[in-house]
């Protein structure tokens, strides 16, 4: 790229990922830079992300200096990081001590915190994008590059390593959020502690399925030296639902730092424990009084932390979700309406408005561009891949895939879907399916019947399913007859026996569709 040759004396124009292993370019004043060339799926969106990325100043992040576009290619220059990636560390030494692993992951989490604070989701955290420099500092590189090029290939033809570090939401084709990076780093930490990946298989597709629905073997079963508190941190980072994980790199870093401090401090001595027992009654009384005071203040809203609501009008839904998450909020109800000349998914309005103050963690409702599509296809009886193709062909997206044992249906075939066939909905809406795993290998007393939550409110349904031991994903879909917030469908269906922890997708009504079905 000619412009770069004027600013930087480029000796190699290298694909992303190879630049760290090959020649470097020198600036006119003699400072080294790494030049990477990317062909992003959405160049304009990628360049906007680079602008935010260039503002990140952290010892745990690669510093992007400049970029240039030409045709559909983008070249970026970054300060080089001298060191080895954690992939080499794992290859040479296998697992690390739990304390060393936690320390490495805590540094990486601080790098994620810096990215998330600028509204950037890395989207490609894995050992090869975590470098340990000559001073022992862990540095994140290649932020945004994997997703810019379309994300991981998770097909049956792709090798299992393609899916080794991806989050469940990437497996399901959903937008990535800061908690997606937390999951990927959780996989790396699991590998550092146990010496193995949480999921492996014959190909990327089977590994991706496990990320979505299979339980994780507890780290202490593989490495008994793992502290219970560190195991709890890892398992929370690897929760299937983003809302059940640490919300950002900052929260994960704090948890890992707490665990490191607890490890350094060690258990209390007998003398210290006896001293605590003598003063405990006085402390208990003081705490009880303090709780009463704090309860009154909390009820009055004194401690409700407020944040400035970011502006997402004009952004697409994927970047809007990342922006609100980076600012400490979550994306709430999404309504759709037609708009001539604007791309599908473009945010037209938001509530609360940009610039106002709202409680941290509050939901930001948006109205986005979206026309309704023809009837939701009937995919029951199809194979999973055929169902995914039919859903996509209808202008919808494949949602959560639940797998249950079912003696009445061949393994790999769809036994249920939500919403049911025949409804219309905005383009890109999610359709969840249940896929048979065939007959159960043996009777499992732990399996339980999925309760019927159709007709309940979203909150009631979620509480009932969680009380029964299931995880819950809520998708929202128009309904011509059900009031907004009412559950209209679920998958797996009521009465199906499933293992505890299985994810049940409930479809909550958003009210009648706002536009007409496509002709």
Buried (B, 14 or more C-beta within 10 A) or exposed (E): BEEBEEBBEBEEBBEBBEBBEEEBBEBEEEEEBBBBBBBBEBBEBBBEBBEBBBEBEBBBBBBBBBBBBEEEBBBBBBEBBEBBBBBBBBEEEEBBEBBBBBBBBBBBBBBBBBBBBBBBBBBBBBBBBBBBBEEEBBBBBBBBBBBBBEBBEBEEEBEBEBBBBBBBBBBBBBBBBBBBBBBBBBBBBBBBBBBBBBBEBEBBBBBBBBBBBBBBEBBBEBBEEBBEEBBBBBBBBBBBBBEBBBBBBBBBBBBBBEBBEEBEEEEEEEEEEEEEEEEEEEEEEEEEEEEEEEEEEEEEEEEEEEBEBBBBBEBBBBBBBBBBBBBBBBBBBBBBBBBEEEEBBBBBEBBBEEEEEBEEEBBBEBBBBBBBBEEBBBBBEBBBEBBBBBBBEBBBBBBBBBBBBBEEBEEBBBBBBBBBEEBBBBBBBBBBBBBBBBEBEEEEEEBBEBBBBBEBBBEBBBBBBEEBEBBBBBBBBBBEEBEBBBBBBBBBBEEBBBBEEBBBBBBBBBBEBBBEEEE
